[in-house]
Amino acid sequence: MSCIEEMTGKIDRSQIRPLNEVIKGYTPLQDGDLLFAKITPCMENGKIVVADNLENGLGFASTEFHVIRFGRNMIPNFYRYYLLQEKIRKQAEKNMTGSAGQKRVPTSFIQNLVVPVPPLDTQRKIVAILEKVEATQRLRAEADFQGHKLIYNAFNGFFGDFDENPYGWEIVELRDIVREKITDGVHKTPKYCEDGVPFISANNIKNNQIDFTRCKKISTEEHELLARRCNPENGDILLSKVGTLGMVAKVDNDNLSIFVQLALIKPNKKLINSNFLKYALLTNSLQKQIQSYANMSTMKYIGVGKIGLLKIVLPPISIQESFSSIVEWVEKIQEGQQKSKNEVNTLFSGLMIRAFTGELVA
């Protein structure tokens, strides 16, 4: 699942294994097959891709993908764009089965989905138009990547490898540097409404920040009730604890609630800076600890008690704050780029709607 990039159609093909290691427990596929993620939040986040340029034209994927193979009169990328439409992903979400945090799109949804089959020439024209806009999206994403790369390089320059702790700084447990006990979001699905307070789940953590574009909403009254137990505030840290473990985001909005998939960490600002903590949790050292504490069932999870036991290098607060100033500078630049990025994304969504209602190509 980690080899598939959200929304972009990019595959990491670097993982190559002997056939006898994957012949059982994986789903076979070949060049031209379309992979559609079954499980939340991967499906909602757009992990939909066409397999191509596979070693020997063959591959194996996680059983958490539906694999769709097309006939001669169907261009796979045309149907990737069709399935990427928000309305289709929302339909898939409504048809999911299973418990919270482990919901999956059933095979019956894919089998019963009615799709258009325009002439091949029309499919090619639509794909060509959408690919041009997607290329612009990739340029915007590359700019974001370079910003994040600068932050990671700055982190390594300030603090070194946590496993080696080259400056000999104190190593503490996370529970000792928070101002309140680590908790998690509500365990019961709340009642959603059209307008209200953002309700954030693991689905909404993208690129290590909160994405509000597709989040659910709850009433102010329910938010106030949930906030008595779990109240995210500006500067707090969210950590995914179910399914895809170790995703991290910093809270920049005092008015939101969270679901059980997320742990809430409130740093003691006299001891630890929020930006430092966010990027510390993303280091290989902390990510390995998170995985080592995970309990295995049908879905990985890590309890809030175990999160508190994570060991973290604690540099002087002045050095943490110097690093934080670089993070704030990069984020300010990225905020300026966001308008252009939003415009391209809106264009792409609009073109997809027109493409599949017959308005884009005559």
Secondary structure, DSSP 8 states (H G I E B T S, - for coil): -TTB-TTT--B-------HHHHSSSSEEEETT-EEEE-BTTTTTTT-EEE--S-GGGEEEE-TTEEEE---TT--HHHHHHHHHSHHHHHHHHHT-BSSTT--B--HHHHHH-------HHHHHHHHHHHHHHHHHHHHHHHHHHHHHHHHHHHHHHHH--TTT-TT--EEEEGGGGBSS--EE-BSS---EEEEEEEEE-GGGEETTEE--TT-EEE-HHHHHHHHTT----TT-EEEE-BSSTT-EEE---SS-EEBTTEEEE-B-TTT--HHHHHHHHTSHHHHHHHHHH-B-SSS-B--HHHHHT-EEEE--HHHHHHHHHHHHHHHHHHHHHHHHHHHHHHHHHHHHHHHTTT-S--
